[in-house]
Amino acid sequence: MADTIHDTAPHKADTLLGADELVINMGPQHPSTHGVLRVKLKLDGERVIGSECVIGYLHRGVEKIAENRSYQQFAPYVDRMDYVAAISNGLGYCEAVEKLLMAEAPPRARVIRVILTELQRIASHLLWLGTHALDIGALTPLFYCMREREEILKIFEKYCGARLTTHAFRIGGLQYEAYDTLEKDVERFCKGFDARIQEYSDLLTGNSIWIGRTRNVGVLNAADCIALGASGPVLRASGVKWDLRKAMPYAAYDQYQFEIPVGTNGDTYDRYLVRIEEMRQSRLICLQAIENIPAGPIMARVGKVLKPPPGEVYHAIEAPKGILGYYIVSDGGTQPYRVRVRPPSFVNLQALDKMIRGHLVTDVVAIIGTLDIVLGEVDR
Amino acid sequence: MSGAFQGVLAFVQAWWVELLCAMLILLVVPLIAGYIVLVERKVMADMQARLGPMRVGPHGLLQPIADALKLLIKEDLIPDNADQFIFWFAPVLSMTAALTSMGAVAFGPWFHVARDINIGLLFVVGISALGPFGIVLGGWASNNHYSIIGAIRSTAQLISYETTAGFALVSGFLLAGTLKVSDIVEHQRADNVWYVFLAPVGFVTYLIASIAETNRAPFDLPEAESELVAGYMTEYSGFRWSLYFLAEYANMIVVGAVGTTLFLGGWLRPFPNVRWLGWVDAFPALLLVAVGAYCVARAGKQPVRVQRLFMWGVAGLCFAVALIFALAAPVSFAPLKLAYAGLYGAFWFLLKVSAYIYIFMWLRFTLPRFRFDQLMRLGWHILIPLALVNVIGVGIGLAINSALGWQGWMTIVGMLPTTLATIFVGMLLIRWNDKHAAAASAPVVTEVREAEDSYAG
């Protein structure tokens, strides 16, 4: 096999593998590359001496599709990018278009958006925690996480009928009024959830194998994070207190008190702690939000046919995985001239090579897990 | 012709008990292994707030049989670039080693194949150490990078942890003064104490090492499904794969059996010499009757005829064995007495082995997986020194006991100082290791190549 590689490669001298080197293709079919990520690893023994990400196996041309759909028609497509945090994607898109239309969702709609988005953040982090723990070899947390995520998905289902790709929000507000027991459901979930987070902590936080597997693994310092454009928990675990919910408040986040958890070392363990704490903070936001949901309309007057004035807009939100930005150019027609998405997973994935170099194969799966990527969003 | 026949006949007449045991082991162990898989899935489900297999038979009781049938009729794939013969041979080797080592395991007073073998446990350890060859060869023959990494991990892991297990066993051998399986058990009866109480550190180190030896989580690095897909088994499918699988579970039974024999009193019931606890003897019969009654009660509710027959069969087996247990005391019929002794011993033995295996499962579903260097560090920095210190400690404890002339329960007191000292040493080792462990996770960048090889692979 090695011979054929050398024969077809353009730069023979560069591509020769040393006698003690091994190339393995991790993915696109691999249990822990979180979808169809393919990482080519060059190994010395089990140590990674080089890597290359191959992406695009899930490319669906989402941005191009946008150019042939009206603004409303494209909204469900964004749910399919980060399909484990569809509501956050929808929020970003709807707010971006609202900005373009110079409209604003009514206060009631904004608060309900916050509640659902924060629940979605918890759900996304739960899925991350379960799969990350599974990658590191702890089988059981996955099922506990799924149990709680199920409760959140049930709330979504009651609200809009869908569980995963929800299309919960509309441009200009909400399509559906909050169902009667939404507050009660959210409150019941939040009340029970604190003890549940403690369960995960009991299983993992103090576990010496877990600490051994995550501490000092995949260290990314603040300067590297900023240089690579990493955002979200990956950035915050490196000690940078940057959260768009605080820095550039959108929806109704300026009304709520919450902390931005930050780490110090920027290693896998810190990212774990940051996300666990973020779930706690999201729970607090939900509890604050259900206290006082303002009455009033849920939809702004934006018209049935959206024709934003010519121009361009960039709007970013703090999605569970990092900064999710939408750049939309309008030519005054009913369809966007161009939509460009800045997906957090894609940008964070850039850091992978830097993080895994010099680690063992075993750490590679831990680091892919800690980046919390969703390939639907990376490949779009 | 007739000479050969008579030779065979003579052989059978001389060895019929052993042959019967061997047949039982060959037939029953794969079945038991299959059912351990079911139990494991049930235990896992219980710990993970699920139900586990529920469809095939009541509470999934027929699942192992359905799985075995499925695996038997699956397509038999051998990769083109694999080394055909070794690929074929490796799982067979693993399975053979696992079953052969079962030969010296004593399930009951007469219930073992190698009755007169005076190196019993050494034989078990030696033969079961052949099993990893199957893993290494299978990984090598697959011609797959994941497989080879798994195979190499397995080699290093097995070498390290066999050593620990060996030293841990030595501490038990010191106490028993013999390697013969039946004698070890009888010595524990005579000493009035299970050796786990005399050498607890030895037992714990053996427990940990045996988990690593059988490639079970948190030491399942050769398989490591989240990293190496399936490690050495990546290219295996169908029945070859299930041979590996059965070998793993058979090995669990073997290490459980060795641990039980040496440290947990083998086939003895708890407190075998305490007369007023004699009512415990009725426990096996009652348990079997209860299981049989449950099967009868549920048999009518099974939707498929095969399932009903299976339930009746299990019930019948339970009642038959219970009958042997019940009749052995009043009826004086030599073969019955013999069967009773063997089955009664096997009951307690298997109960202890089950408890031992339950610990395996419990740990598997609780702990994350070690990384390879951490595994090695645990083996060489903590377990091997600890096991060595423990051997010395047990030796000193024995000397103290014999000098003071203590026997029975008092020997635990004699062992106490050295046991505590060994535990203290263990804690020192762990602390020392922890100090160096964090730094080991840091990446080691040997060279940074500017031109990455985009075409390799």
Interface residues (C-beta under 8 A of the other chain):
Chain A: I5 T8 A9 P10 H11 D14 T15 L17 L22 V23 I24 N25 H30 P31 S32 K40 K42 D44 E46 R47 I49 G50 E52 A133 L134 D135 I136 G137 A138 L139 T140 L142 F143 Y144 R147 L203 L204 N207 S208 I209 W210 G212 R213 R215 N216 V217 V219 I356 R357 G358 H359 L360 V361 T362 D363 V364 V365
Chain B: M44 M47 Q48 A49 R50 H145 Y146 I149 A217 P218 D220 L221 A224 E225 S226 E227 L228 V229 R364 F365 T366 L367 P368 R369 F370 R371 F372 D373 Q374 D434 A437 A438 A439 S441 A442 P443 V444 V445 T446 E447 V448 R449 A451 E452 D453 S454 Y455 A456 G457
